[in-house]
Amino acid sequence: MQLPQFLKPKNELEAGGRQSVPVHRDENEMTKQCPNCRRAIPLSLLWSQANTCPCGYHFRMNARQRINFLTDEGSFLEFDRELVGTDPLDFPGYGEKLETTRNSSGEIEAVLCGTARIQGQPCCLFVMDPYFMMGSMGWAVGEKITRLFEYAIRERLPVVGCTVSGGARMQEGLVSLMQMAKTSAAVQRHSEAGLFYLVVLTDPTTGGVMASFAMDGDVILAEPGATIGFAGARVIEQTVRKKLPQGFQKAEFLLEHGFVDAVVPRKEQRETISMLLKFHEGGDAL
């Protein structure tokens, strides 16, 4: 009797459900193929359009690229740079994976926090990095975001957050899951102080991050085409035993059903965020 073959399932969590996009070099300059329109787009053109294809497809940005894109030049002051994740459960291979990710991404954790100005408007800012374990939330990520909100309360500043995440970091178990409650409590204290919190959801924002501080904003914006949800579509379909609508976890579907306030193309985000901060100048949410 032939035994069945048990194949290791493809893990798309850290890939965010998208295939990596290869970079090619032609005779003149480097290009990247757009997964949407399939054209080879020169990198110079992409970056002149905020890493967005002319067809509207939004390529991912790392955290520092997004900070440079959104904030006034030289205005970002990073907090808690020394705060890095450890291996609290001695999870097999986790320490090595952290080290490898730090070397490949150039960052030491999955979120950057600090203060900045956006078209002259002061704010506290956190930006998650898709290239650090897909922005997954361990204890250090939760602690850094919590400290940022506490600083914002003391200084009466609004908070702007750019999220991207595969969810809570499984290698830290309950230590990572408790960050959902901790960060949400910090957001609540910030709100009770009458201060403004704006979120920009980017692709993908899922799992425990989506179920906590990512959806707690006074105003919630999203990038076009961003995947936003808690569990994966296949898991939900297997649980409810129903076929789900096409694209039900995309930003546009969530806008239609009232889960986000606006879908804002990347090229318009800086001006939109600045306008909203100006409406709430001084940090006030009301």
N, C-alpha and C positions, 0 to 999 in steps of 0.2 A: 504493500500500500504506500502510495506517495504521500508524504507528509506535506501539509500546507506550508507555504512560505509566509512568514510574518515579516512584513517590510516595515522599516522605521518610517513613521509618518513624517511628511514634510513639515517642518516647523516654520511657519510664516510669521510668528509673533514678532521676532526682532527685525524681520524684513518688512514689517508693517503691511503685508499683503501685496506689496509691489515688488516686481523684479528689479534688480539693480540695473542701472542704465550705463552701458559701456561708453567710454569716450574714445573717439577715433581721431586719427590725424590724417588729413588729406595733404595735397601739395601745398596748400596755403596756410591753413590753421587747423586747430583742433576743433572737432565737432562732437555733438552728442545727439543721439537719435531720440526723438520725442516718442514716448509710448502711445500717445494719443493720435497724432497725425502722421507718424512714421517718417517724418522728414529729418534730415541731418541738419541740425541747427548749429552755426558757429558759436563757440563759447563766448566770444566778444559780444555777439548779439544777445545771447541769453542774459548776460550780466548787465548789459545796458537796459534790459527790461526786467530787472530784479529777479533774475533766474526764472523767468516765465517765458514759455514758448509763444510765438505769435498766435497760435491756435487757442491759447488760453490755459494750457496745461501748466500747473505749478510744480516745478521741480523742488526737491527739498533743499533747505539751507541749514548749515550747522548754526550753533547758537551764536557764535561771534559774528558770522556773516549777517545774521538777522539783527543783531544789536547794531552793527555798523549801518545797516540799511535803515533802521527805524529811528535811531537817536541822533541828536546833534553831535557833530564831530568833537571828539575829545571829552564829551560830557559824562560818559559812563564810568562810574566809580564802583568797582567790584567789592562785594562783602564776602567774608567767610571763605576766602580762597583756600585756606588751609583745612577746611572741614571736608573730609573725604570718607567714603564708605569703607567698612571693614567686613570681616566674615564672622558675624556673631554666632552662627550655628556650625561653623567649621564644615560648610557644605562642600562636598567633593568637587574639586576643580574650580571653585568660585574665585579663590584668591588669584589663581593663574589667569582666569578670564578677566578679572578686573585689571590686572597688570597689562595684559595684551590690549584690552580696550583703551586704556590710558595711552599706551604707546601709539595705537593706530589713529585715535581721534584727536590727540593733542590736548585733551581735557582730562581733569582728574575726577570729575563727577558729571552727572547727567543734567545738571541745571546750573546756570549762572545767575547770580543775584546781585543787585546793587541799586544805586540811584542813577538817574539820568535826566536829560531834558529831551523832549520831543517837540520840535519847532518852538523851543523856548519854554515849554510847559514842564515844570519839575514833577518827577514821579519816582516811586520805587518800581523796579522792573525785575522780573524773573523771566528767563528764556530757557526752555528745555532743549536738549540736543538729541536729534534722532540718531546720531552716529555714536552715541554712548549707550550701548545696550538698548537701543530704541527708546531712550528717555525713560527707562523703567525707574520706578520709585522705590528706593531703599531708604534706610533710616536717615542717611545723610541728606538726601533730596528733601525729605519731609522736614528735617530740622532746619535746613537752609531757608526753605520757603516760610516756615513758621517764624523764624527770627526776622525775616524781611517784613512780615506783617506786623510784628511787634515793634520794629523800628518805625514803620509807617504810622503806627498809632501814636508813638511818642512825638514824632515830628509832624504829625497831622498832614501826611502826604497820601495821595492816591496811589493805588497799585495797578500796574499793567502787567499781565502775565501772558506769555506765549507758550501754549502747551503742545507737546507731542509726546506720546507715550504708548507703550504696549501694556501698561498697567503696573501693578505692584510687583516688586522683584521677588520671584519665587524662591530664590536662594536664601532670602532672609526670613522667610516664613511669616509668622505673626508679627515679627518686628517691623516688617514692611507694611503689613496690613494695618497696623495701629496708626501709621502715618496718615491714613485717610481721616480718622477722627481728629488727630492732632491738628492737621492743616485746616480742616473744616472749622474747628473751634477757633483757630486764629483768625480765619476769615470772618467768623461771626463777631468776634470782639472788635475787629476793624469796622464792621458794619454798625455795630452798636455805638461806636464812637462817631457815627455820622459821616464816615469816609467812603470814598468812591473806589470801586474795584472793577476793572475792565479786563475781559479775557479774550484772547484771540486763539481759536482752536485751529490747529494745523494738522496735516495728515501724518500719521493717524493719532487720534486722541481716544484712547480706549481703556477698558479695565478700571482698576481702582482709582486712577487719576481722573477719568471721566466721571466716576461715581463720587468724587469728593470736590476738591477745589476748582477743577476745570469748569464745573457747571454751577458754581456759587456766585458768579459775577453779577454785578448790578446791570451791566451790559455785556452780552456775549456775542462776539463776532466770530466768523469762520471764514477760512480760505475756500475758494471754489474747489469742489471735488474732494474735499477732505473727508476721510472716513471717521465717523464719530459714533461710538457705541460702547456698551459694557462688554457683553459676550460676543463672540464671533457669530456670523450669520448661520453657519452650519450647526453650531451648538444650539442656537435658538430654534432653528427649524426642527432639529431632532427632539427638542424638549416639547414644543407646542404641537408638533406633528402637523404643521401647516406650511404651505409654500408662502414665503414672504415676498412683499413687493420688490420689484427691481430697484436697486439703489436706495433701499430704505435706511441705510446708515450713512448716506452721503449728506454733505452740508445742505444742499438744496432741498432735500426731503425734510430734513430737520427744520429748516426755515419755514417750509410750507405748513408744518405741524406745530409750530410755535416753540421749538426747543432752543432756537438761536434767534437773535434779534436782526441780524443782517449777514449776508454773505458779501465780503468785501475783497475784491482782487488785491493782490499784494501791492501793486503800484499805487493804490489809493489808500493803503492802510495808514501811512504816516500822517497824512492830512486828516483822515477820519479820526484817528486816535487823538491827535492834537486838538481837533474841534471838540471832541467829547471831554477831554481834560479841561479845556477852557470853559465849557459849560459848568463844570464842577470845580472851578478854580478854588484853591485853598484846600482841596481834598474832599469837600463836602459832597455826600451822595444825594442830599436832598436840597 
